[in-house]
Amino acid sequence: MDWGTELWDQFEVLERHTQWGLDLLDRYVKFVKERTEVEQAYAKQLRSLVKKYMPKRPGKDDPESKFSQQQSFVQILQEVNDFAGQRELVAESLSVHVCLELAKYSQEMKQERKMHFQEGRRAQQQLESGFKQLENSKRKFERDCREAEKAAQTAERLDQDINATKADVEKAKQQAHLRSHMAEESKNEYAAQLQRFNRDQAHFYFSQMPQIFNKLQDMDERRATHLGAGYRLLSEAELQVVPIIAKCLEGMKVAADAVDAKNDSQVLIELHKSGFARPGDVEFEDFSQPMNRVPSDSSLGTPSDGRPELRGPGRSRAKRWPFGKKNKTVVTEDFSHLPPEQQRKRLQQQLEERNRELQKEIDQREALKKMKDVYEKTPQMGDPASLEPRITETLNNIERLKLEVQKYEAWLAEAESRVLSNRGDTLGRHTRPPDPPASAPPDSSSNSNNGSQDNKESSEEPPSEEGQEAPIYTEFDEDFEEEPASPIGHCVAIYHFEGSSEGTISMAEGEDLSLMEEDKGDGWTRVRRKQGGEGYVPTSYLRVTLN
């Protein structure tokens, strides 16, 4: 069933229906647009809420960040922020795939509808024009017939009138004949016009308008299909973010399960444990005896120089430390303003940071030495003298950091002794960790303990030229040996290279090598030869292909 056959006489109905369909399409576009605005406002409010409650201080500077409760809360805020991002994705998807596309499609449909109805109205106007012409020819034929009949009656009356002259009779007959001829022509014209109109009318109702109505039907069905797809996009936009939202909710659940009350209690102890010994009993002070009495060692009010504090009637007694008001402290470099346990922890952190910086400078020095050696053997690659300022700066930094490490080690030893003495422990002095290997590979990042050994060596004598020729690649001790690493690619030597310094390896031009480690920015790449042997070669001498 189609509109052209079943609704051939419902032009106005089809006009109203197609207009209603386009209005519905526009209403849906407007609804989705307002829906995107709601989603965007919701996401914006969620992000503002997260920003409001997110801790202002960085995590490492905020002691509260060490508690599992705070960590879980921050994780929940992050998940809510991710959830807000998914709402923004929903808004963006609806805006692009529904609002923009359907709005554009609606304009196209309006233009197509306008074209079809303009074509239908032109066909109606042509049919109405043909009907008017038919009516005009009909009226003319009717009028000419009356005139012809009247002229025939006049000629017949004059022919029978004896008083009429022959000339009048002849004139009347000629007039009747003329009128009769005109009536015949009008008849033929009316018949032709009628035949033409019937043909045009049949074409209008059976061919022309059905085709236009069928085009309107096809247009309306395409619009309805497109609108249905738009309805589906509304749910698909939500379904696309459901997995991520589920992960956000699961992350919130994990954050809730991560709250560990016992661990938080231990964290509080670690953060604020002072290391002080508990005060002893307060001794009785007999004011009836002379003033040179022996002071109590356990009294917190006793001056540090061991002299007794003289208190007269007008002097107030100092409060004991646990209940006294804390004085404003001055921050010192050795953290002596902190309680012993906290001082030890802060010194340990500073020592580890200095060791990391020291190892970084040592690696930088080794890389510069390798680069200088390559420049000396291959002048076309660069000027060795250009590296001297950087080498000197690195050596100065190493000396400075070694001195700082020694300083922090001394402070740390003193702080540890204070902690042990306050605890009254019978344990011996804290033993030093085992010394690291003579040198480590350039990619070694675990050097939190080897800085102290390097520092002691540097304090005894400045770095000599022999010290600068330390190997750039050695194996770890047996206890730290690992399985041989697998190649991460292969490479071909573009030039010949003679590995003279320790840690490097020689290679011939065109030789195939296994890539063991990429260049880390120092100009050297670690490779393995097929016949055995592993070391560093200049990166610029290689053509590298990663797996």
Solvent accessible surface area in square Angstrom, and as a share of the most:
residue,aa,sasa,rsa
1,M,203,0.90
2,D,50,0.26
3,W,39,0.14
4,G,2,0.02
5,T,90,0.53
6,E,89,0.40
7,L,55,0.27
8,W,126,0.44
9,D,77,0.40
10,Q,62,0.28
11,F,15,0.06
12,E,102,0.46
13,V,59,0.34
14,L,3,0.02
15,E,42,0.19
16,R,155,0.56
17,H,69,0.31
18,T,0,0.00
19,Q,70,0.31
20,W,129,0.45
21,G,0,0.00
22,L,2,0.01
23,D,58,0.30
24,L,42,0.21
25,L,0,0.00
26,D,48,0.25
27,R,134,0.49
28,Y,18,0.07
29,V,19,0.11
30,K,130,0.55
31,F,104,0.43
32,V,0,0.00
33,K,116,0.49
34,E,89,0.40
35,R,57,0.21
36,T,7,0.04
37,E,92,0.41
38,V,97,0.56
39,E,11,0.05
40,Q,94,0.42
41,A,47,0.37
42,Y,93,0.35
43,A,0,0.00
44,K,145,0.61
45,Q,123,0.55
46,L,24,0.12
47,R,84,0.31
48,S,63,0.41
49,L,89,0.45
50,V,8,0.05
51,K,155,0.66
52,K,136,0.58
53,Y,108,0.41
54,M,52,0.23
55,P,42,0.27
56,K,165,0.70
57,R,132,0.48
58,P,81,0.51
59,G,47,0.45
60,K,181,0.77
61,D,80,0.42
62,D,8,0.04
63,P,53,0.34
64,E,98,0.44
65,S,28,0.18
66,K,96,0.41
67,F,37,0.15
68,S,9,0.06
69,Q,100,0.45
70,Q,39,0.17
71,Q,97,0.43
72,S,5,0.03
73,F,83,0.35
74,V,31,0.18
75,Q,58,0.26
76,I,55,0.28
77,L,14,0.07
78,Q,91,0.41
79,E,28,0.13
80,V,29,0.17
81,N,46,0.23
82,D,69,0.36
83,F,39,0.16
84,A,0,0.00
85,G,13,0.13
86,Q,22,0.10
87,R,22,0.08
88,E,63,0.28
89,L,91,0.45
90,V,0,0.00
91,A,1,0.00
92,E,99,0.44
93,S,25,0.16
94,L,1,0.00
95,S,36,0.23
96,V,65,0.37
97,H,84,0.38
98,V,1,0.00
99,C,13,0.08
100,L,113,0.56
101,E,88,0.39
102,L,4,0.02
103,A,41,0.32
104,K,139,0.59
105,Y,30,0.11
106,S,1,0.01
107,Q,104,0.46
108,E,86,0.39
109,M,6,0.03
110,K,68,0.29
111,Q,118,0.52
112,E,38,0.17
113,R,33,0.12
114,K,114,0.48
115,M,106,0.48
116,H,9,0.04
117,F,4,0.02
118,Q,80,0.35
119,E,52,0.24
120,G,0,0.00
121,R,94,0.34
122,R,129,0.47
123,A,3,0.02
124,Q,55,0.25
125,Q,116,0.52
126,Q,123,0.55
127,L,21,0.11
128,E,104,0.47
129,S,52,0.33
130,G,12,0.12
131,F,93,0.39
132,K,133,0.56
133,Q,96,0.43
134,L,12,0.06
135,E,47,0.21
136,N,79,0.40
137,S,8,0.05
138,K,92,0.39
139,R,125,0.46
140,K,80,0.34
141,F,45,0.19
142,E,88,0.39
143,R,119,0.43
144,D,9,0.05
145,C,49,0.29
146,R,135,0.49
147,E,67,0.30
148,A,12,0.10
149,E,103,0.46
150,K,135,0.57
151,A,12,0.10
152,A,52,0.40
153,Q,101,0.45
154,T,44,0.26
155,A,8,0.06
156,E,105,0.47
157,R,151,0.55
158,L,45,0.22
159,D,80,0.41
160,Q,135,0.60
161,D,58,0.30
162,I,165,0.84
163,N,129,0.66
164,A,25,0.20
165,T,78,0.45
166,K,162,0.68
167,A,73,0.57
168,D,67,0.35
169,V,18,0.10
170,E,78,0.35
171,K,149,0.63
172,A,11,0.08
173,K,92,0.39
174,Q,123,0.55
175,Q,76,0.34
176,A,12,0.10
177,H,136,0.61
178,L,90,0.45
179,R,65,0.24
180,S,59,0.38
181,H,96,0.43
182,M,67,0.30
183,A,10,0.08
184,E,89,0.40
185,E,93,0.42
186,S,4,0.02
187,K,101,0.43
188,N,86,0.44
189,E,85,0.38
190,Y,46,0.17
191,A,56,0.44
192,A,48,0.37
193,Q,18,0.08
194,L,64,0.32
195,Q,128,0.57
196,R,100,0.36
197,F,16,0.07
198,N,72,0.37
199,R,143,0.52
200,D,61,0.31
201,Q,64,0.28
202,A,47,0.36
203,H,98,0.44
204,F,12,0.05
205,Y,77,0.29
206,F,168,0.70
207,S,35,0.22
208,Q,46,0.21
209,M,4,0.02
210,P,18,0.11
211,Q,106,0.47
212,I,2,0.01
213,F,1,0.01
214,N,58,0.30
215,K,91,0.39
216,L,0,0.00
217,Q,29,0.13
218,D,71,0.37
219,M,1,0.00
220,D,10,0.05
221,E,93,0.42
222,R,91,0.33
223,R,10,0.04
224,A,49,0.38
225,T,100,0.58
226,H,71,0.32
227,L,8,0.04
228,G,27,0.26
229,A,38,0.30
230,G,1,0.01
231,Y,101,0.38
232,R,138,0.50
233,L,53,0.26
234,L,39,0.19
235,S,57,0.37
236,E,64,0.29
237,A,4,0.03
238,E,46,0.20
239,L,115,0.57
240,Q,127,0.56
241,V,8,0.05
242,V,75,0.43
243,P,74,0.47
244,I,69,0.35
245,I,24,0.12
246,A,51,0.39
247,K,136,0.58
248,C,4,0.02
249,L,98,0.49
250,E,95,0.42
251,G,10,0.10
252,M,44,0.20
253,K,124,0.53
254,V,78,0.45
255,A,0,0.00
256,A,61,0.47
257,D,107,0.55
258,A,53,0.41
259,V,70,0.40
260,D,65,0.33
261,A,73,0.57
262,K,171,0.72
263,N,69,0.35
264,D,6,0.03
265,S,63,0.40
266,Q,90,0.40
267,V,24,0.14
268,L,92,0.46
269,I,90,0.46
270,E,76,0.34
271,L,33,0.16
272,H,123,0.55
273,K,76,0.32
274,S,24,0.16
275,G,10,0.09
276,F,95,0.40
277,A,59,0.46
278,R,224,0.82
279,P,49,0.31
280,G,34,0.32
281,D,126,0.65
282,V,71,0.41
283,E,94,0.42
284,F,177,0.74
285,E,44,0.20
286,D,46,0.24
287,F,126,0.52
288,S,93,0.60
289,Q,100,0.44
290,P,94,0.59
291,M,86,0.38
292,N,128,0.66
293,R,48,0.17
294,V,133,0.76
295,P,38,0.24
296,S,15,0.09
297,D,142,0.74
298,S,37,0.24
299,S,21,0.14
300,L,83,0.41
301,G,22,0.21
302,T,38,0.22
303,P,52,0.33
304,S,126,0.81
305,D,79,0.41
306,G,47,0.45
307,R,166,0.60
308,P,52,0.33
309,E,43,0.19
310,L,100,0.50
311,R,32,0.12
312,G,31,0.30
313,P,152,0.96
314,G,80,0.77
315,R,145,0.53
316,S,103,0.67
317,R,132,0.48
318,A,62,0.48
319,K,156,0.66
320,R,75,0.27
321,W,129,0.45
322,P,61,0.38
323,F,157,0.65
324,G,23,0.22
325,K,187,0.79
326,K,170,0.72
327,N,130,0.67
328,K,201,0.85
329,T,85,0.49
330,V,119,0.69
331,V,114,0.66
332,T,53,0.31
333,E,103,0.46
334,D,35,0.18
335,F,19,0.08
336,S,56,0.36
337,H,48,0.21
338,L,42,0.21
339,P,38,0.24
340,P,0,0.00
341,E,6,0.02
342,Q,28,0.12
343,Q,10,0.05
344,R,62,0.23
345,K,41,0.18
346,R,99,0.36
347,L,0,0.00
348,Q,59,0.26
349,Q,89,0.40
350,Q,34,0.15
351,L,15,0.08
352,E,55,0.25
353,E,66,0.30
354,R,45,0.16
355,N,4,0.02
356,R,125,0.46
357,E,79,0.35
358,L,1,0.01
359,Q,14,0.06
360,K,150,0.63
361,E,37,0.17
362,I,24,0.12
363,D,36,0.19
364,Q,71,0.32
365,R,25,0.09
366,E,18,0.08
367,A,8,0.06
368,L,3,0.01
369,K,29,0.12
370,K,6,0.03
371,M,41,0.18
372,K,54,0.23
373,D,31,0.16
374,V,4,0.02
375,Y,37,0.14
376,E,95,0.43
377,K,91,0.38
378,T,20,0.11
379,P,93,0.59
380,Q,154,0.68
381,M,64,0.29
382,G,23,0.22
383,D,84,0.44
384,P,31,0.20
385,A,63,0.49
386,S,67,0.43
387,L,9,0.05
388,E,68,0.30
389,P,88,0.56
390,R,115,0.42
391,I,11,0.06
392,T,71,0.41
393,E,105,0.47
394,T,7,0.04
395,L,32,0.16
396,N,91,0.47
397,N,34,0.18
398,I,2,0.01
399,E,49,0.22
400,R,118,0.43
401,L,3,0.01
402,K,21,0.09
403,L,108,0.54
404,E,36,0.16
405,V,0,0.00
406,Q,46,0.20
407,K,70,0.30
408,Y,7,0.03
409,E,29,0.13
410,A,63,0.49
411,W,57,0.20
412,L,17,0.08
413,A,35,0.27
414,E,106,0.47
415,A,0,0.00
416,E,28,0.13
417,S,44,0.29
418,R,79,0.29
419,V,4,0.02
420,L,42,0.21
421,S,83,0.53
422,N,43,0.22
423,R,112,0.41
424,G,57,0.55
425,D,58,0.30
426,T,139,0.81
427,L,134,0.67
428,G,62,0.60
429,R,167,0.61
430,H,128,0.57
431,T,111,0.65
432,R,112,0.41
433,P,51,0.32
434,P,114,0.72
435,D,83,0.43
436,P,39,0.24
437,P,39,0.24
438,A,107,0.83
439,S,23,0.15
440,A,24,0.18
441,P,14,0.09
442,P,27,0.17
443,D,57,0.30
444,S,18,0.12
445,S,99,0.64
446,S,100,0.64
447,N,10,0.05
448,S,50,0.32
449,N,82,0.42
450,N,17,0.09
451,G,2,0.02
452,S,8,0.05
453,Q,53,0.24
454,D,35,0.18
455,N,0,0.00
456,K,86,0.36
457,E,91,0.41
458,S,15,0.09
459,S,61,0.39
460,E,142,0.64
461,E,118,0.53
462,P,106,0.67
463,P,52,0.32
464,S,62,0.40
465,E,121,0.54
466,E,148,0.66
467,G,39,0.37
468,Q,27,0.12
469,E,104,0.47
470,A,32,0.25
471,P,26,0.16
472,I,9,0.05
473,Y,43,0.16
474,T,38,0.22
475,E,123,0.55
476,F,75,0.31
477,D,77,0.40
478,E,146,0.65
479,D,132,0.68
480,F,128,0.53
481,E,105,0.47
482,E,152,0.68
483,E,153,0.68
484,P,107,0.67
485,A,54,0.42
486,S,86,0.55
487,P,55,0.35
488,I,69,0.35
489,G,4,0.03
490,H,99,0.44
491,C,0,0.00
492,V,33,0.19
493,A,2,0.01
494,I,62,0.31
495,Y,119,0.45
496,H,108,0.48
497,F,10,0.04
498,E,100,0.45
499,G,21,0.20
500,S,74,0.48
501,S,29,0.19
502,E,105,0.47
503,G,12,0.12
504,T,19,0.11
505,I,21,0.11
506,S,29,0.19
507,M,2,0.01
508,A,48,0.37
509,E,123,0.55
510,G,47,0.45
511,E,30,0.14
512,D,68,0.35
513,L,3,0.02
514,S,29,0.19
515,L,1,0.00
516,M,10,0.04
517,E,19,0.08
518,E,89,0.40
519,D,52,0.27
520,K,127,0.54
521,G,72,0.70
522,D,28,0.14
523,G,29,0.28
524,W,6,0.02
525,T,3,0.01
526,R,30,0.11
527,V,0,0.00
528,R,66,0.24
529,R,56,0.20
530,K,155,0.66
531,Q,127,0.57
532,G,42,0.41
533,G,44,0.42
534,E,48,0.21
535,G,0,0.00
536,Y,4,0.02
537,V,0,0.00
538,P,4,0.02
539,T,41,0.24
540,S,69,0.45
541,Y,11,0.04
542,L,14,0.07
543,R,144,0.52
544,V,60,0.35
545,T,69,0.40
546,L,93,0.46
547,N,143,0.74
